[in-house]
Protein backbone atom coordinates (compact mmCIF):
# COMPACT_ATOMS: atom_id res chain seq x y z
CA UNK A 1 0.00 0.00 0.00
CA UNK A 2 1.58 3.26 -1.15
CA UNK A 3 1.75 6.19 1.27
CA UNK A 4 1.34 9.53 -0.51
CA UNK A 5 1.40 12.49 1.93
CA UNK A 6 0.59 16.01 0.74
CA UNK A 7 3.94 17.79 1.09
CA UNK A 8 3.80 21.53 0.45
CA UNK A 9 4.85 23.96 3.21
CA UNK A 10 6.30 21.06 5.18
CA UNK A 11 9.04 20.88 2.54
CA UNK A 12 10.16 24.37 3.57
CA UNK A 13 10.62 23.19 7.15
CA UNK A 14 12.92 20.41 5.96
CA UNK A 15 15.40 22.99 4.63
CA UNK A 16 14.97 25.40 7.54
CA UNK A 17 13.18 28.12 5.59
CA UNK A 18 9.80 29.87 5.71
CA UNK A 19 7.14 28.87 3.16
CA UNK A 20 6.98 32.42 1.77
CA UNK A 21 10.70 32.47 0.95
CA UNK A 22 10.67 28.99 -0.59
CA UNK A 23 7.61 29.80 -2.70
CA UNK A 24 9.46 32.67 -4.37
CA UNK A 25 12.82 31.08 -5.16
CA UNK A 26 13.30 28.33 -7.77
CA UNK A 27 16.48 27.06 -6.13
CA UNK A 28 14.86 26.81 -2.69
CA UNK A 29 11.67 25.26 -4.05
CA UNK A 30 13.69 22.61 -5.87
CA UNK A 31 15.89 21.98 -2.84
CA UNK A 32 12.97 21.78 -0.42
CA UNK A 33 10.86 19.36 -2.45
CA UNK A 34 13.94 17.29 -3.34
CA UNK A 35 14.77 17.03 0.38
CA UNK A 36 11.19 15.90 1.06
CA UNK A 37 11.38 13.18 -1.58
CA UNK A 38 14.82 12.00 -0.44
CA UNK A 39 13.39 11.61 3.06
CA UNK A 40 9.91 10.22 2.44
CA UNK A 41 10.14 8.69 -1.07
CA UNK A 42 6.50 9.59 -1.73
CA UNK A 43 5.09 8.85 -5.20
CA UNK A 44 3.62 12.31 -5.93
CA UNK A 45 6.08 15.20 -5.77
CA UNK A 46 4.61 18.69 -6.21
CA UNK A 47 6.65 21.69 -7.34
CA UNK A 48 4.72 24.14 -5.22
CA UNK A 49 4.07 25.58 -1.77
CA UNK A 50 0.96 27.79 -2.12
CA UNK A 51 -1.06 25.90 -4.69
CA UNK A 52 -3.88 28.39 -5.44
CA UNK A 53 -1.98 31.60 -6.04
CA UNK A 54 0.43 31.31 -8.97
CA UNK A 55 -1.98 32.07 -11.84
CA UNK A 56 -3.92 34.85 -10.05
CA UNK A 57 -0.65 36.51 -9.00
CA UNK A 58 0.62 36.33 -12.59
CA UNK A 59 -2.51 38.28 -13.58
CA UNK A 60 -2.20 40.97 -10.90
CA UNK A 61 -3.52 39.53 -7.65
CA UNK A 62 -1.71 40.79 -4.54
CA UNK A 63 -0.32 38.33 -2.00
CA UNK A 64 0.58 38.93 1.62
CA UNK A 65 3.85 37.97 3.27
CA UNK A 66 2.58 36.02 6.26
CA UNK A 67 4.29 36.12 9.61
CA UNK A 68 5.93 33.03 11.01
CA UNK A 69 5.35 29.79 9.14
CA UNK A 70 2.17 30.82 7.34
CA UNK A 71 1.43 30.18 3.68
CA UNK A 72 0.85 33.10 1.26
CA UNK A 73 -2.70 33.94 0.28
CA UNK A 74 -4.39 36.45 -2.02
CA UNK A 75 -5.28 39.73 -0.29
CA UNK A 76 -6.26 41.85 -3.31
CA UNK A 77 -8.14 40.74 -6.42
CA UNK A 78 -7.40 42.15 -9.89
CA UNK A 79 -11.02 41.81 -11.07
CA UNK A 80 -14.01 43.58 -9.55
CA UNK A 81 -16.81 41.50 -11.07
CA UNK A 82 -17.36 38.09 -12.61
CA UNK A 83 -18.01 39.69 -16.00
CA UNK A 84 -14.41 41.01 -15.88
CA UNK A 85 -13.18 37.42 -15.92
CA UNK A 86 -14.39 37.04 -19.50
CA UNK A 87 -11.79 39.60 -20.59
CA UNK A 88 -8.78 37.77 -19.13
CA UNK A 89 -6.09 36.60 -21.53
CA UNK A 90 -3.75 33.69 -20.86
CA UNK A 91 -0.59 34.75 -19.00
CA UNK A 92 2.70 33.85 -20.68
CA UNK A 93 4.15 30.99 -18.59
CA UNK A 94 7.68 31.89 -19.72
CA UNK A 95 7.61 35.27 -18.00
CA UNK A 96 4.41 35.93 -16.01
CA UNK A 97 4.78 36.16 -12.24
CA UNK A 98 6.12 32.99 -10.61
CA UNK A 99 5.19 30.70 -13.48
CA UNK A 100 8.78 30.49 -14.82
CA UNK A 101 10.07 29.87 -11.28
CA UNK A 102 7.71 26.96 -10.69
CA UNK A 103 8.42 25.45 -14.10
CA UNK A 104 12.17 25.67 -13.52
CA UNK A 105 11.84 23.91 -10.14
CA UNK A 106 9.72 21.22 -11.83
CA UNK A 107 12.33 20.67 -14.56
CA UNK A 108 15.05 20.21 -11.95
CA UNK A 109 12.94 17.80 -9.92
CA UNK A 110 12.22 15.74 -13.05
CA UNK A 111 15.97 15.54 -13.68
CA UNK A 112 16.90 14.69 -10.09
CA UNK A 113 14.13 12.30 -9.00
CA UNK A 114 13.83 8.89 -10.62
CA UNK A 115 10.57 7.31 -9.54
CA UNK A 116 7.95 9.82 -8.42
CA UNK A 117 5.59 11.68 -10.73
CA UNK A 118 6.39 15.40 -10.66
CA UNK A 119 3.34 17.66 -10.59
CA UNK A 120 2.83 21.40 -10.93
CA UNK A 121 -0.23 22.89 -9.19
CA UNK A 122 -2.91 24.21 -11.54
CA UNK A 123 -5.96 26.21 -10.46
CA UNK A 124 -9.32 24.71 -11.27
CA UNK A 125 -11.99 27.14 -12.53
CA UNK A 126 -13.50 27.95 -9.13
CA UNK A 127 -10.07 28.27 -7.51
CA UNK A 128 -8.95 30.58 -10.33
CA UNK A 129 -12.07 32.72 -9.93
CA UNK A 130 -11.54 32.89 -6.19
CA UNK A 131 -8.06 34.33 -6.70
CA UNK A 132 -9.19 36.77 -9.38
CA UNK A 133 -12.45 38.14 -8.01
CA UNK A 134 -13.05 36.51 -4.61
CA UNK A 135 -15.19 33.58 -3.56
CA UNK A 136 -18.08 35.70 -2.28
CA UNK A 137 -18.46 37.50 -5.62
CA UNK A 138 -18.21 34.23 -7.55
CA UNK A 139 -20.74 32.37 -5.42
CA UNK A 140 -23.21 35.28 -5.43
CA UNK A 141 -23.03 35.46 -9.22
CA UNK A 142 -23.59 31.70 -9.46
CA UNK A 143 -26.83 32.22 -7.52
CA UNK A 144 -27.97 35.44 -9.24
CA UNK A 145 -26.70 35.02 -12.80
CA UNK A 146 -25.55 31.41 -13.18
CA UNK A 147 -25.22 31.60 -16.97
CA UNK A 148 -22.70 34.46 -16.66
CA UNK A 149 -20.82 32.60 -13.94
CA UNK A 150 -20.75 29.44 -16.03
CA UNK A 151 -19.31 31.29 -19.01
CA UNK A 152 -16.66 32.84 -16.79
CA UNK A 153 -15.66 29.49 -15.31
CA UNK A 154 -15.41 27.93 -18.77
CA UNK A 155 -13.29 30.86 -19.96
CA UNK A 156 -10.94 30.56 -16.97
CA UNK A 157 -10.46 26.88 -17.77
CA UNK A 158 -9.57 27.81 -21.35
CA UNK A 159 -7.09 30.45 -20.16
CA UNK A 160 -4.99 27.65 -18.63
CA UNK A 161 -4.01 26.04 -21.94
CA UNK A 162 -0.53 27.64 -22.31
CA UNK A 163 0.36 26.83 -18.71
CA UNK A 164 -0.77 23.22 -19.15
CA UNK A 165 1.41 22.85 -22.23
CA UNK A 166 4.39 24.44 -20.46
CA UNK A 167 4.01 22.06 -17.51
CA UNK A 168 4.01 19.04 -19.78
CA UNK A 169 6.93 20.42 -21.79
CA UNK A 170 8.87 20.60 -18.51
CA UNK A 171 8.37 16.85 -18.08
CA UNK A 172 5.85 17.31 -15.27
CA UNK A 173 2.07 16.89 -15.07
CA UNK A 174 -0.66 19.34 -14.02
CA UNK A 175 -2.33 18.72 -10.65
CA UNK A 176 -5.65 20.55 -10.63
CA UNK A 177 -6.65 22.01 -7.25
CA UNK A 178 -10.35 22.81 -6.93
CA UNK A 179 -11.47 22.29 -3.33
CA UNK A 180 -13.66 25.41 -3.35
CA UNK A 181 -16.06 23.56 -5.66
CA UNK A 182 -17.16 21.13 -2.93
CA UNK A 183 -20.29 21.43 -0.80
CA UNK A 184 -21.31 23.34 1.23
CA UNK A 185 -19.65 26.19 -0.72
CA UNK A 186 -20.97 24.96 -4.07
CA UNK A 187 -24.25 23.00 -4.02
CA UNK A 188 -24.25 19.78 -6.10
CA UNK A 189 -26.82 21.16 -8.57
CA UNK A 190 -24.61 24.14 -9.37
CA UNK A 191 -21.59 21.86 -9.60
CA UNK A 192 -23.32 19.65 -12.17
CA UNK A 193 -24.71 22.48 -14.29
CA UNK A 194 -21.88 25.03 -14.30
CA UNK A 195 -18.69 23.78 -12.68
CA UNK A 196 -18.59 20.34 -14.32
CA UNK A 197 -18.52 21.71 -17.90
CA UNK A 198 -15.68 24.08 -16.98
CA UNK A 199 -13.73 21.38 -15.19
CA UNK A 200 -14.40 19.07 -18.12
CA UNK A 201 -12.91 21.71 -20.41
CA UNK A 202 -9.78 21.75 -18.25
CA UNK A 203 -9.57 17.95 -18.36
CA UNK A 204 -9.96 18.07 -22.16
CA UNK A 205 -7.11 20.60 -22.47
CA UNK A 206 -4.89 18.31 -20.40
CA UNK A 207 -5.72 15.37 -22.65
CA UNK A 208 -5.19 17.38 -25.83
CA UNK A 209 -1.77 18.47 -24.56
CA UNK A 210 -0.70 14.90 -23.75
CA UNK A 211 -1.87 14.12 -20.20
CA UNK A 212 -4.38 11.33 -20.80
CA UNK A 213 -5.36 10.93 -17.11
CA UNK A 214 -6.08 14.35 -15.56
CA UNK A 215 -5.35 14.58 -11.84
CA UNK A 216 -7.66 16.63 -9.63
CA UNK A 217 -7.88 17.42 -5.92
CA UNK A 218 -11.28 18.37 -4.54
CA UNK A 219 -11.39 18.29 -0.76
CA UNK A 220 -14.29 18.80 1.61
CA UNK A 221 -17.59 16.96 1.47
CA UNK A 222 -17.38 16.09 -2.21
CA UNK A 223 -19.58 12.96 -2.13
CA UNK A 224 -22.85 14.73 -3.20
CA UNK A 225 -21.08 16.03 -6.32
CA UNK A 226 -19.00 12.91 -6.95
CA UNK A 227 -21.23 11.34 -9.65
CA UNK A 228 -20.88 14.47 -11.81
CA UNK A 229 -17.13 14.52 -11.17
CA UNK A 230 -16.69 10.84 -12.06
CA UNK A 231 -18.63 11.41 -15.28
CA UNK A 232 -15.72 13.63 -16.42
CA UNK A 233 -13.46 10.54 -16.35
CA UNK A 234 -10.59 11.87 -14.21
CA UNK A 235 -7.44 9.82 -13.83
CA UNK A 236 -6.71 10.65 -10.18
CA UNK A 237 -8.83 11.92 -7.28
CA UNK A 238 -8.49 12.14 -3.53
CA UNK A 239 -11.05 10.70 -1.14
CA UNK A 240 -11.10 13.53 1.42
CA UNK A 241 -11.25 12.85 5.14
CA UNK A 242 -14.10 15.39 5.42
CA UNK A 243 -16.57 13.37 3.33
CA UNK A 244 -18.34 10.03 3.75
CA UNK A 245 -15.30 8.04 2.69
CA UNK A 246 -17.06 4.69 2.54
CA UNK A 247 -19.70 6.13 0.24
CA UNK A 248 -16.99 7.73 -1.89
CA UNK A 249 -15.16 4.42 -2.23
CA UNK A 250 -18.38 2.65 -3.18
CA UNK A 251 -18.86 5.02 -6.13
CA UNK A 252 -15.19 5.15 -7.13
CA UNK A 253 -14.88 1.35 -7.12
CA UNK A 254 -17.03 1.27 -10.26
CA UNK A 255 -14.15 3.01 -12.08
CA UNK A 256 -11.28 0.49 -11.89
CA UNK A 257 -8.90 2.66 -13.93
CA UNK A 258 -9.16 5.55 -11.48
CA UNK A 259 -6.33 6.20 -9.01
CA UNK A 260 -7.73 7.24 -5.63
CA UNK A 261 -5.75 8.47 -2.64
CA UNK A 262 -7.72 7.91 0.56
CA UNK A 263 -6.74 10.76 2.87
CA UNK A 264 -6.26 10.45 6.60
CA UNK A 265 -7.32 13.46 8.70
CA UNK A 266 -4.51 15.93 9.39
CA UNK A 267 -5.02 16.00 13.17
CA UNK A 268 -3.27 12.63 13.78
CA UNK A 269 -0.11 14.15 12.28
CA UNK A 270 0.07 16.61 15.16
CA UNK A 271 -0.54 14.30 18.10
CA UNK A 272 1.86 12.36 20.29
CA UNK A 273 -0.71 9.57 20.59
CA UNK A 274 0.66 6.96 18.18
CA UNK A 275 -2.25 4.58 18.77
CA UNK A 276 -4.77 7.10 17.45
CA UNK A 277 -2.52 7.92 14.49
CA UNK A 278 -2.11 4.23 13.64
CA UNK A 279 -5.85 3.67 13.97
CA UNK A 280 -6.57 6.50 11.51
CA UNK A 281 -4.03 5.00 9.11
CA UNK A 282 -5.58 1.54 9.41
CA UNK A 283 -9.03 2.93 8.58
CA UNK A 284 -7.62 4.57 5.46
CA UNK A 285 -5.78 1.40 4.43
CA UNK A 286 -8.97 -0.66 4.79
CA UNK A 287 -10.82 1.76 2.52
CA UNK A 288 -8.01 1.94 -0.05
CA UNK A 289 -7.91 -1.85 -0.30
CA UNK A 290 -11.48 -1.80 -1.60
CA UNK A 291 -10.23 0.00 -4.70
CA UNK A 292 -8.39 -1.39 -7.72
CA UNK A 293 -5.90 1.50 -7.62
CA UNK A 294 -6.07 2.81 -4.07
CA UNK A 295 -3.37 4.47 -1.98
CA UNK A 296 -3.28 6.20 1.40
CA UNK A 297 -2.35 9.82 1.96
CA UNK A 298 -3.00 12.94 3.93
CA UNK A 299 -4.30 16.41 3.47
CA UNK A 300 -1.67 19.13 3.54
CA UNK A 301 1.03 18.02 5.99
CA UNK A 302 1.49 20.83 8.54
CA UNK A 303 4.74 22.78 8.46
CA UNK A 304 5.89 21.52 11.85
CA UNK A 305 4.92 17.85 11.56
CA UNK A 306 7.65 15.62 12.97
CA UNK A 307 9.56 13.87 10.17
CA UNK A 308 10.06 10.90 12.49
CA UNK A 309 6.29 10.58 12.92
CA UNK A 310 5.71 10.76 9.18
CA UNK A 311 8.36 8.12 8.53
CA UNK A 312 6.88 5.86 11.22
CA UNK A 313 3.46 6.35 9.64
CA UNK A 314 4.81 5.53 6.18
CA UNK A 315 6.39 2.31 7.43
CA UNK A 316 3.19 1.35 9.24
CA UNK A 317 1.04 1.88 6.14
CA UNK A 318 3.44 0.16 3.73
CA UNK A 319 4.05 -2.91 5.87
CA UNK A 320 2.87 -6.22 4.37
CA UNK A 321 -0.64 -7.13 5.56
CA UNK A 322 -2.65 -10.31 5.43
CA UNK A 323 -5.61 -10.02 3.08
CA UNK A 324 -8.77 -11.51 4.56
CA UNK A 325 -10.60 -13.90 2.23
DANOR-V543861 format. One record per residue. N is the residue number from 1. RES is the residue in one small letter. PSI is psi in radians with two decimals (NA if undefined). Layout:
<<N RES PSI> <N RES PSI>>
This chain:
<<1 x 2.05> <2 x 2.48> <3 x 2.16> <4 x 1.35> <5 x 2.68> <6 x 1.69> <7 x 1.91> <8 x -1.63> <9 x -0.40> <10 x -0.52> <11 x -0.62> <12 x -0.68> <13 x -0.58> <14 x -0.35> <15 x 0.23> <16 x 0.55> <17 x 2.87> <18 x 2.59> <19 x -0.68> <20 x -0.85> <21 x -0.75> <22 x -0.62> <23 x -0.22> <24 x 0.37> <25 x 2.02> <26 x -0.69> <27 x -0.80> <28 x -0.70> <29 x -0.78> <30 x -0.80> <31 x -0.69> <32 x -0.85> <33 x -0.52> <34 x -0.73> <35 x -0.70> <36 x -0.79> <37 x -0.68> <38 x -0.50> <39 x -0.84> <40 x -0.37> <41 x 0.77> <42 x 2.66> <43 x -0.29> <44 x 1.98> <45 x 2.14> <46 x 2.19> <47 x 1.27> <48 x 2.80> <49 x -1.01> <50 x 1.80> <51 x -0.17> <52 x 0.08> <53 x -0.30> <54 x -0.88> <55 x -0.84> <56 x -0.70> <57 x -0.67> <58 x -0.36> <59 x 0.21> <60 x -0.03> <61 x 2.52> <62 x 2.38> <63 x 2.64> <64 x 2.81> <65 x 1.75> <66 x 2.69> <67 x 2.75> <68 x -2.32> <69 x 0.35> <70 x 2.85> <71 x 2.44> <72 x 2.61> <73 x 2.78> <74 x 2.29> <75 x -0.24> <76 x 2.34> <77 x 2.40> <78 x -0.24> <79 x 2.57> <80 x -0.27> <81 x 2.83> <82 x -0.57> <83 x -0.50> <84 x -0.48> <85 x -0.44> <86 x -0.24> <87 x -0.01> <88 x 2.33> <89 x 2.77> <90 x 2.27> <91 x 2.65> <92 x 1.94> <93 x -0.21> <94 x -0.20> <95 x -0.09> <96 x 2.11> <97 x -2.30> <98 x 0.10> <99 x -0.85> <100 x -0.62> <101 x -0.85> <102 x -0.72> <103 x -0.66> <104 x -0.76> <105 x -0.70> <106 x -0.78> <107 x -0.73> <108 x -0.66> <109 x -0.69> <110 x -0.71> <111 x -0.55> <112 x -0.24> <113 x 1.88> <114 x 1.92> <115 x -1.06> <116 x 2.78> <117 x 2.28> <118 x 2.22> <119 x 2.66> <120 x 2.25> <121 x 2.45> <122 x 2.26> <123 x 2.28> <124 x 3.00> <125 x -0.81> <126 x -0.75> <127 x -0.70> <128 x -0.82> <129 x -0.69> <130 x -0.75> <131 x -0.48> <132 x -0.65> <133 x -0.23> <134 x 2.52> <135 x -0.68> <136 x -0.82> <137 x -0.72> <138 x -0.80> <139 x -0.68> <140 x -0.71> <141 x -0.64> <142 x -0.58> <143 x -0.70> <144 x -0.61> <145 x 1.23> <146 x -0.56> <147 x -0.73> <148 x -0.80> <149 x -0.71> <150 x -0.72> <151 x -0.69> <152 x -0.75> <153 x -0.74> <154 x -0.69> <155 x -0.74> <156 x -0.64> <157 x -0.75> <158 x -0.57> <159 x -0.41> <160 x -0.11> <161 x -0.84> <162 x -0.64> <163 x -0.73> <164 x -0.81> <165 x -0.63> <166 x -0.66> <167 x -0.83> <168 x -0.61> <169 x -0.46> <170 x -0.08> <171 x 0.09> <172 x -3.08> <173 x 2.59> <174 x 2.48> <175 x 1.86> <176 x 2.16> <177 x 2.17> <178 x 0.64> <179 x -0.38> <180 x -0.17> <181 x 0.05> <182 x 2.66> <183 x 2.64> <184 x -0.08> <185 x -0.81> <186 x 1.94> <187 x 2.61> <188 x -0.63> <189 x -0.71> <190 x -0.62> <191 x -0.87> <192 x -0.73> <193 x -0.63> <194 x -0.70> <195 x -0.76> <196 x -0.76> <197 x -0.66> <198 x -0.75> <199 x -0.67> <200 x -0.64> <201 x -0.73> <202 x -0.75> <203 x -0.73> <204 x -0.68> <205 x -0.69> <206 x -0.80> <207 x -0.74> <208 x -0.55> <209 x -0.19> <210 x -0.01> <211 x 1.72> <212 x -0.25> <213 x 1.40> <214 x 2.42> <215 x 2.32> <216 x 2.38> <217 x 1.94> <218 x 1.95> <219 x -2.86> <220 x -2.83> <221 x 1.27> <222 x -0.24> <223 x -0.78> <224 x -0.46> <225 x 0.02> <226 x -0.70> <227 x -0.74> <228 x -0.62> <229 x -0.78> <230 x -0.53> <231 x -0.32> <232 x -0.08> <233 x 0.97> <234 x 2.84> <235 x -0.44> <236 x 2.35> <237 x 2.80> <238 x 2.65> <239 x 1.72> <240 x 2.64> <241 x -0.33> <242 x -0.13> <243 x 3.10> <244 x 1.66> <245 x -0.60> <246 x -0.73> <247 x -0.67> <248 x -0.85> <249 x -0.66> <250 x -0.78> <251 x -0.74> <252 x -0.50> <253 x -0.35> <254 x 0.01> <255 x 1.38> <256 x -0.31> <257 x -0.02> <258 x 2.23> <259 x 2.26> <260 x 2.22> <261 x 2.01> <262 x 2.00> <263 x 2.32> <264 x 2.74> <265 x 2.73> <266 x -0.56> <267 x -0.72> <268 x -0.24> <269 x -0.12> <270 x 0.20> <271 x 2.69> <272 x 0.02> <273 x 1.63> <274 x -0.61> <275 x -0.71> <276 x -0.61> <277 x -0.80> <278 x -0.66> <279 x -0.71> <280 x -0.70> <281 x -0.74> <282 x -0.66> <283 x -0.73> <284 x -0.71> <285 x -0.77> <286 x -0.68> <287 x -0.78> <288 x -0.55> <289 x -0.20> <290 x -0.06> <291 x 2.60> <292 x -0.58> <293 x 1.00> <294 x 2.60> <295 x 3.02> <296 x 2.39> <297 x -2.79> <298 x 2.91> <299 x -2.78> <300 x 2.09> <301 x 2.18> <302 x 2.64> <303 x -0.82> <304 x 0.38> <305 x 2.43> <306 x 2.16> <307 x -0.62> <308 x -0.70> <309 x -0.76> <310 x -0.65> <311 x -0.72> <312 x -0.72> <313 x -0.75> <314 x -0.82> <315 x -0.63> <316 x -0.77> <317 x -0.67> <318 x 0.04> <319 x 2.59> <320 x 2.43> <321 x 2.60> <322 x 2.22> <323 x 2.16> <324 x 2.39> <325 x NA>>
